[in-house]
Amino acid sequence: MTDLLSRFSINQMTVKQLSLPELTAACAESGIRNVGLWREPVQSYGVEAAAKLVRDAGLTVTTLCRGGFLTAIDPGERARALEDNRRAVDEAATLGTDTLVLVSGGLPAGSRDLRGARERIADALAELGPYAEEHGVRLAIEPLHPMYASDRCVVSTLAQALDIAEHFPARQVGVTVDTYHIWWDDTAPAQIARAGADGRIHTFQLADWTTPLPEGVLNGRGQIGDGAVDMREWKGYVEAAGYTGPIEVELFNDALWARDGREVLAETAARFVEHAGG
Amino acid sequence: MTDLLSRFSINQMTVKQLSLPELTAACAESGIRNVGLWREPVQSYGVEAAAKLVRDAGLTVTTLCRGGFLTAIDPGERARALEDNRRAVDEAATLGTDTLVLVSGGLPAGSRDLRGARERIADALAELGPYAEEHGVRLAIEPLHPMYASDRCVVSTLAQALDIAEHFPARQVGVTVDTYHIWWDDTAPAQIARAGADGRIHTFQLADWTTPLPEGVLNGRGQIGDGAVDMREWKGYVEAAGYTGPIEVELFNDALWARDGREVLAETAARFVEHAGG
């Protein structure tokens, strides 16, 4: 149990009601050793200051969320996106994490061309991959659930993510395996094996699937154990594929955000041990 | 254009504010020759009476929606579901349609076993397929968007649907190809070809993908042309696979339901010609 908890990482978004100092203090008190951070609250706090805060608390930063949004057609927009992603790589390096999670972006306004959007992501990664490698950061393409395909992420499956990632060395580009997005996909276990064989599982994240989905479908990710996802089964797939790294719990959930953050943190760690352990 | 309109079928749900007599009258006036019907309004009107009404109006019933919900574990529930599906087959036969659309059902309460649920669907179809064939009705498994996997339909992709359907003769079990559910899936075109090669495309339905999704994600299907789906592209795939049958437009949309049904019917036919034609 203690050993499993040593692999637990709390994604900052799960308890976004906690400030960064509150989060690091709560982790220290609860024996939680890993955090996944988000750019916006880190930028608000100051990237250098945040890096010092988590370092002084003895925390490992497992990922930075998120880069991406690489599907623009407009050259100016595209250039700005690439520049923003280079800044995200810099921030990841400053925070001492080796993994930047990428949410690839949706269809540009008025476009219906999924294939073209996916190709533009690959083109962008040809520029960003080497830059990330120079800074000791790996890019982790996250397939998002197909319900986000038009407005958020045209990469909907692990197979699609790997088709893109495999244009590049694994030390530059891999994937994020997140149960919330792939739990319904019977081809995902084989794709996890494919990713693992090539050293491309750069992070593994958990969230449960609960219904009804809220309007906009963003903030309804279920607490571990509350929904349809068999966490042990998916943990088994990534472990069979050779993944032994940290396991992040990343929940976007209005009900959890309305509660005391320290209580949610303790509950999340306990649910993790209960449902992913053994 | 006239020729394309002859393939257009208005699914009753798109204009559910119209009574069955209003719908048949509006179709007759607009030159619309095909309708897809739903069990509940047909039952309310009376199945025999509905059959006479559409027959007298010269309409072809392209499908009956819907059977299915075949994932129960409890023997009593399972027996009731099978019996209800036999009644649905009877109703389809009475209405003179050869196609009963199946929404397979979600996970039973407390279950996380997608694989088991999918197996129970195949088991149920082994009983229902021969019954349907005896009545001149084909069962059309509809893969629903993965956002419905837990609570409505554990069959999320055409590949999964065909994996089940291929246990049976195509004259008993095929699939429903609906753009709303599969538009994000880059493997779907190959699966459409697989279905077509085997004569398993039993119906082709259109709806557009628009965001933001409403709470519960049921009633946000976009009017043709309003969203991210390239209708001509998907029509091209089913036609390349040999499908030359009717094309249903099936929208669940609160905003459309709040409008005058005859106006929505005319708009839908016009959008169909504009976006699926040529």
Interface residues (C-beta under 8 A of the other chain):
Chain A: L107 R112 D113 L114 R115 R118 H145 P146 M147 A149 S150 D151 V154 S156 T157 A159 Q160 W183 W184 D185 D186 T187 W209 T210 T211 P212 L213 P214 E215 G216 V217 G227 A228 V229 D230 E233
Chain B: L107 R112 D113 L114 R115 R118 H145 P146 M147 A149 S150 D151 V154 S156 T157 A159 Q160 W183 W184 D185 D186 T187 W209 T210 T211 P212 L213 P214 E215 G216 V217 G227 A228 V229 D230 E233
